[in-house]
Each structure stands twice: as C-alpha cells, then as structure tokens.
Amino acid sequence: MKIVLASNNQGKLAELQAMLTPLGCTLLPQGSLGVPESPEPYRTFVENALAKARNAAKHTGLPALADDAGLCVDAFGGLPGVDTAYYATQFGYAKSDDNNVLALLEQMQNIDNRRAALVSTLVAVRNADDPEPLIAVGRVVGEIARAPVGSNGFGFDPVMWIPEFGQTFAQLPVEVKNANSHRGRSALRMVMLIRENWLA
C-alpha cells in the first residue's frame, strides 16, 4: 500500500518509514507528488494534522498520513505547541532547528522548572473525505537541558533530557530513540490502528 506523507521533512520521513515497515507500506513525501503545503491555522496538533492529511489525500487520491508535533513547555503554559517549527522566528532568528534550540535556551535561561513534553499526533485518512480518520498520539515527558548534548536526531532532541535514560534524545542510538520517542509511540499506535481498521 502506498501512503502519502503530508510532509517534506526528511528526518520525519525516514523515522516514520522505519516505524511503518511492519505494515509493508511505502511512504511517499508529498513534495514528490506535487502536493502544495497545507495551511495549519489551528491551535491543536490534531486539527492541523487532519488538515494536512486531507490536503495530501485530496491532491493525490491516495491514503495520507500527517504528523503534527511540537514541544510543550510547562513554564510557558504548554507553548510553543503548534508553533514549535517557527519558535525561533518570534525572537528575530531565521527558521531552523538549531535556532529553535538557541531561542529556547535563551528564553529558559533563568527558569528552574524545565519540565516539557514532546508530542506527536499522527492522523491517517483513506481519502480526503474520510469520516473516520485514524488518530494516534505519542507523548514523552522530560526536561530541557541547559545546553545541547548529542548528535543523533533533529529538532529539540539535543536538549530533551529523558530521565529514564539519563540522556538527551540526541545521545541515544537511533533505534532506542525511535522506540521511545513521541513519534515512535504515536507510530506504534498508528500501525495498530491501520492494521485493525484498514487491513483487517
């Protein structure tokens, strides 16, 4: 089965393709099929992911999978949340993973409550008008480190310190990170949902 991934993020594509291998499906990045980016006007991960999945399905006629993920920092009342990808731009930096990390560390410089969650919401639709979207949420709680550590992963992985491992996500071997990350958890649930609802 071919599924369009409503993203052009190579890191996300590689992670999700590896996690969906048990289903025997192929993920195609939407850019390779000429799908335009979907607007993401909503304030929740699930609404934005659903909009992206419906957009990709509408333009390709294929089932689509979308991920909306972000960092929710307790000290900021859950923000940056859905604005995570553009976090650095609020502080005059160009949009990039490295700048997001830099801006976050600057904003949290004098904050002791460093608890935060990485959240991944995956939504899959069989077609653009699917009344039964499959929704899987994965969440990992950790703490924001004082400085980036590790070189694996992307996004906030170098500053997301996970107490159960005593390391940041970027220090963990890729297979360990994938099995325990927010996206790993949502993908595992999504594999079960697709198997039960689409392949049974």
C-alpha positions as CSV (number, residue, x, y, z in Angstrom):
1,M,0.0,0.0,0.0
2,K,1.2,3.5,-0.9
3,I,0.6,6.3,1.7
4,V,1.4,9.9,1.1
5,L,3.2,11.6,4.0
6,A,1.9,15.1,4.3
7,S,5.4,16.5,5.0
8,N,8.7,17.1,3.2
9,N,10.8,16.8,6.3
10,Q,13.4,14.2,5.5
11,G,14.1,13.3,9.2
12,K,10.4,12.7,9.8
13,L,10.1,10.7,6.5
14,A,13.0,8.4,7.5
15,E,11.7,7.9,11.1
16,L,8.1,7.1,10.0
17,Q,9.1,4.9,7.1
18,A,11.2,2.8,9.5
19,M,8.4,2.6,12.0
20,L,5.7,1.7,9.5
21,T,7.8,-1.1,7.9
22,P,5.7,-3.9,9.7
23,L,2.7,-2.8,7.5
24,G,4.6,-3.3,4.3
25,C,3.6,0.1,3.1
26,T,5.6,2.7,1.3
27,L,5.6,6.3,2.4
28,L,5.8,8.9,-0.4
29,P,6.7,12.5,0.6
30,Q,4.0,14.9,-0.7
31,G,6.5,17.1,-2.4
32,S,7.5,14.2,-4.8
33,L,3.8,14.2,-5.9
34,G,3.5,17.9,-6.3
35,V,1.2,18.4,-3.3
36,P,1.2,22.0,-2.0
37,E,1.8,22.7,1.7
38,S,-1.4,22.8,3.7
39,P,-2.4,25.8,5.8
40,E,-2.1,25.0,9.5
41,P,-4.4,27.6,11.1
42,Y,-5.5,25.6,14.2
43,R,-4.3,25.7,17.8
44,T,-4.3,22.0,18.3
45,F,-2.0,19.3,16.9
46,V,-4.9,17.1,15.9
47,E,-6.7,19.7,13.9
48,N,-3.6,20.7,12.0
49,A,-2.6,17.1,11.3
50,L,-6.1,16.3,10.0
51,A,-6.0,19.4,7.7
52,K,-2.6,18.3,6.3
53,A,-3.7,14.7,5.8
54,R,-6.9,15.7,4.0
55,N,-5.0,18.1,1.8
56,A,-2.5,15.4,0.7
57,A,-5.2,12.9,0.1
58,K,-7.2,15.4,-2.0
59,H,-4.3,16.2,-4.3
60,T,-3.2,12.6,-4.8
61,G,-6.2,10.4,-4.4
62,L,-4.1,8.2,-2.1
63,P,-4.4,7.5,1.6
64,A,-2.5,10.1,3.6
65,L,-0.6,10.3,6.9
66,A,0.2,13.5,8.6
67,D,2.1,14.3,11.7
68,D,1.8,17.5,13.7
69,A,4.3,17.5,16.5
70,G,5.8,20.0,18.9
71,L,7.3,20.9,22.2
72,C,5.0,21.8,25.1
73,V,7.0,23.6,27.9
74,D,5.3,23.6,31.3
75,A,6.8,27.0,32.3
76,F,5.3,28.5,29.1
77,G,1.8,27.1,29.7
78,G,2.3,24.5,27.0
79,L,3.8,26.7,24.4
80,P,5.3,26.7,21.8
81,G,3.0,23.8,20.9
82,V,1.7,24.1,17.4
83,D,4.1,26.9,16.7
84,T,7.2,24.9,17.5
85,A,8.7,24.8,14.0
86,Y,8.6,28.6,13.9
87,Y,9.6,29.2,17.5
88,A,12.9,31.0,16.7
89,T,11.2,33.4,14.4
90,Q,9.4,35.1,17.3
91,F,12.8,36.2,18.6
92,G,14.3,37.5,15.3
93,Y,16.1,34.3,14.2
94,A,15.7,32.5,10.9
95,K,13.5,29.4,10.9
96,S,15.8,26.4,11.7
97,D,16.1,23.5,14.2
98,D,19.4,25.0,15.6
99,N,17.9,28.4,16.0
100,N,14.8,26.9,17.8
101,V,17.1,25.3,20.3
102,L,19.1,28.5,20.7
103,A,16.0,30.6,21.3
104,L,14.5,28.1,23.7
105,L,17.7,28.0,25.8
106,E,17.8,31.8,25.9
107,Q,14.2,32.1,26.9
108,M,14.7,29.4,29.7
109,Q,18.0,30.8,30.9
110,N,16.6,31.8,34.4
111,I,13.8,29.2,34.6
112,D,14.2,26.4,37.1
113,N,11.0,24.4,36.1
114,R,12.4,22.7,33.0
115,R,9.7,20.1,32.6
116,A,8.5,19.7,29.0
117,A,6.7,17.2,26.7
118,L,7.4,16.3,23.1
119,V,4.0,15.5,21.5
120,S,3.4,13.7,18.2
121,T,-0.1,13.5,16.7
122,L,-0.5,11.3,13.7
123,V,-3.6,11.3,11.6
124,A,-4.3,9.0,8.7
125,V,-7.2,9.2,6.2
126,R,-8.2,6.8,3.5
127,N,-9.3,9.7,1.3
128,A,-9.9,13.4,1.5
129,D,-13.5,13.0,2.9
130,D,-12.8,10.1,5.2
131,P,-15.3,10.4,8.1
132,E,-13.2,8.1,10.3
133,P,-9.7,9.5,10.5
134,L,-7.3,7.4,12.5
135,I,-5.7,9.4,15.3
136,A,-2.7,8.3,17.4
137,V,-1.0,10.4,20.0
138,G,2.5,9.9,21.4
139,R,3.9,11.9,24.3
140,V,7.2,11.9,26.1
141,V,7.9,13.9,29.2
142,G,11.4,15.1,30.0
143,E,13.4,18.2,31.0
144,I,15.0,20.9,28.9
145,A,18.8,20.5,29.3
146,R,20.9,23.6,30.0
147,A,22.9,23.0,26.8
148,P,22.6,20.8,23.7
149,V,24.2,17.3,24.0
150,G,24.5,14.6,21.4
151,S,24.4,14.5,17.6
152,N,21.6,12.0,16.7
153,G,18.1,13.1,15.8
154,F,16.8,16.5,14.9
155,G,14.6,19.3,16.3
156,F,14.8,19.6,20.1
157,D,16.4,16.1,20.5
158,P,19.8,17.6,21.7
159,V,18.1,19.5,24.6
160,M,15.3,17.0,25.5
161,W,16.7,15.2,28.5
162,I,14.9,11.9,29.3
163,P,15.1,10.9,33.0
164,E,14.6,7.2,32.4
165,F,17.7,7.1,30.2
166,G,19.7,9.9,31.9
167,Q,20.5,11.2,28.4
168,T,19.1,13.5,25.8
169,F,17.2,12.0,22.8
170,A,20.2,13.1,20.6
171,Q,22.6,10.9,22.7
172,L,20.5,7.7,22.3
173,P,21.2,5.2,19.5
174,V,18.6,5.8,16.7
175,E,16.8,2.5,17.3
176,V,16.4,3.2,21.0
177,K,15.2,6.8,20.3
178,N,12.7,5.7,17.7
179,A,11.3,3.1,20.0
180,N,10.8,5.6,22.9
181,S,10.2,8.9,21.2
182,H,6.9,10.8,21.0
183,R,6.8,9.9,17.2
184,G,7.8,6.3,18.0
185,R,4.9,6.0,20.4
186,S,2.4,7.5,18.1
187,A,3.7,5.5,15.1
188,L,3.3,2.2,17.1
189,R,-0.3,3.1,17.9
190,M,-0.9,4.1,14.3
191,V,0.5,0.8,13.0
192,M,-2.1,-1.0,15.2
193,L,-4.9,1.3,14.1
194,I,-4.1,0.9,10.4
195,R,-3.9,-2.9,10.8
196,E,-7.2,-3.1,12.7
197,N,-9.2,-0.6,10.6
198,W,-7.8,-0.7,7.1
199,L,-6.1,-4.1,6.6
200,A,-8.3,-6.4,8.7
